[in-house]
Structures are given as structure tokens and as C-alpha cells.
Amino acid sequence: MENKKEMINSIIKEFERTKKDNYWKSIEEVSKITGAKKNEVVNYFETSDEFIRNSVGKYTTRGLYEKNTSFTRKLIDQINNRIK
């Protein structure tokens, strides 16, 4: 279980290193950056409350979404149920 926490923390750090306008990442991108298998990345994303998915299947951290997304965009996303 500790290995999973370490990998999630590693993924979060990789997201935080990205530019403000590129904070959404695909499973493939995260897999390539971290060296984890795609199915492992999916598991990390789907079992952790740290990540959210947009309507096109890309992921980011809750913190980056809150920090980089305008109130209006968040409201529209909620209305359209785009963030899961």
C-alpha cells in the first residue's frame, strides 16, 4: 500500500511541475512520465480522491483544478457535469 501512496505522490508532483495552461494529462502522458503501466495509472486515478477527470478523459489534481480554473469555468463544468 505504501508503494501506491508513493506513486500517487509522484504523479501529483509531476502535475505540479507542469505549466499553468497544461495541467490536464492523459493516462498515456502520466504513464510515460512516471514509468508506471497504463492500467496502474488508471487504478491510481480511479481510486484516489486527489484526481479529477474532464469530459475528454484527461486528468488533473483537485488542487490544480481549483487553482487554475476560473469560477465561471467551474460553474459551467458543474452545470454540464463535465468534472467527475
C-alpha positions as CSV (number, residue, x, y, z in Angstrom):
1,M,0.0,0.0,0.0
2,E,2.9,2.4,0.7
3,N,4.1,1.9,-2.8
4,K,0.7,3.1,-4.1
5,K,0.9,6.2,-1.9
6,E,4.4,6.9,-3.1
7,M,3.3,6.6,-6.8
8,I,0.3,8.9,-6.2
9,N,2.5,11.5,-4.6
10,S,4.9,11.1,-7.5
11,I,2.1,11.7,-10.0
12,I,0.9,14.7,-8.1
13,K,4.4,16.2,-8.1
14,E,4.6,15.7,-11.9
15,F,1.3,17.5,-12.4
16,E,2.5,20.4,-10.2
17,R,5.7,20.8,-12.4
18,T,3.6,21.5,-15.5
19,K,2.7,24.9,-16.9
20,K,-0.5,26.5,-15.8
21,D,-2.1,26.1,-19.2
22,N,-1.1,22.4,-19.5
23,Y,-2.4,20.9,-16.2
24,W,-4.6,18.2,-17.8
25,K,-2.9,15.0,-18.7
26,S,-3.9,11.8,-20.4
27,I,-3.3,8.3,-19.0
28,E,-0.6,7.8,-21.6
29,E,1.2,11.0,-20.7
30,V,1.3,10.1,-17.0
31,S,2.4,6.6,-17.8
32,K,5.3,7.8,-19.9
33,I,6.4,10.4,-17.3
34,T,6.2,8.1,-14.3
35,G,7.1,4.8,-15.9
36,A,4.0,3.2,-14.5
37,K,1.9,0.9,-16.6
38,K,-1.3,2.4,-18.1
39,N,-3.6,0.1,-16.1
40,E,-1.8,1.1,-12.9
41,V,-2.2,4.8,-13.7
42,V,-5.9,4.2,-14.3
43,N,-6.1,2.5,-10.9
44,Y,-4.3,5.3,-9.2
45,F,-6.6,7.9,-10.8
46,E,-9.8,6.0,-10.1
47,T,-9.1,5.0,-6.5
48,S,-7.7,8.3,-5.3
49,D,-9.7,11.4,-4.3
50,E,-6.7,13.5,-5.4
51,F,-7.6,13.4,-9.1
52,I,-10.5,14.5,-11.3
53,R,-11.3,13.7,-14.9
54,N,-12.7,16.0,-17.5
55,S,-15.1,15.3,-20.3
56,V,-12.3,14.3,-22.8
57,G,-10.8,11.8,-20.4
58,K,-7.8,13.7,-19.2
59,Y,-6.9,14.1,-15.5
60,T,-5.6,16.7,-13.1
61,T,-5.3,17.1,-9.4
62,R,-8.1,18.7,-7.5
63,G,-5.6,21.3,-6.2
64,L,-4.6,22.4,-9.7
65,Y,-8.2,22.5,-10.9
66,E,-9.1,24.7,-8.0
67,K,-6.1,26.9,-8.5
68,N,-6.1,27.3,-12.3
69,T,-9.8,27.2,-13.3
70,S,-11.9,30.3,-13.1
71,F,-15.1,30.4,-11.1
72,T,-17.1,30.8,-14.3
73,R,-15.5,27.7,-15.9
74,K,-16.1,25.7,-12.7
75,L,-19.7,26.7,-12.7
76,I,-20.2,25.7,-16.3
77,D,-18.4,22.4,-15.7
78,Q,-20.7,21.6,-12.8
79,I,-23.8,22.5,-14.9
80,N,-22.6,20.3,-17.7
81,N,-21.4,17.6,-15.3
82,R,-18.0,17.6,-17.1
83,I,-15.9,17.0,-14.0
84,K,-16.1,13.6,-12.4
